[in-house]
């Protein structure tokens, strides 16, 4: 009986005793500091990574826009340069040259015609003549002096050559039309075109060419 009473006392003591508190493992302060530091660093890394990703996306869009603008700008200028070279190779010099000078003339003019001349003064002539006397009286060689009066008209035949040395004034406009391809500039324009083709060929896939080459001489507002 005594043993039963002891067991009952023990059971009552165990049931009336306060419950024991759970014990947790205690972490050293150094480890706590390392855990919080790692957590903060990870959060900072996530924030920095997010900012960098946002910047890359924004910069990527700006880069794409800038790259497109550069491609369009380069393609437009290359197209205009090639158009200028092509037009130079097929161009012609069209100009009107005013000419004012004196043209020297040195020729022999043949003259052969019948005409009538009028004496402007008296003309004394001394002509040898043979005089034949009638009835067998013989002949006489003599000289006859004749005076032609002023205003006498004489028919004559001209057959001569007159030398002409003079100059005449010339004033006229001379049109000039010279293809550049037929001048000394033609081969140089061909060389320039070949150089441009060699430089543009590697970058051709990256160029955005306009449908119509622009013309800078018409002003920036009129360019396509």
Secondary structure, DSSP 8 states (H G I E B T S, - for coil): -HHHHHHHHHHHHHHHS-----------HHHHHHHHHHHHHHHHHHHHHHHHHHHHHHHHHHHHHHHHHHHHHHHHHHHHHHHHHHHHHT-EEEEEEEEEEEEEEEEEEEEEEEEEEE-SS-EEEEEEEEEEETTTTEEEEEEEEEEE-TT-EEEEEEEEEEEEEEEEEEEEEEEEEEEGGGSTHHHHHHHHHHHHHHHHHTTGGG----SS---GGG-GGG--
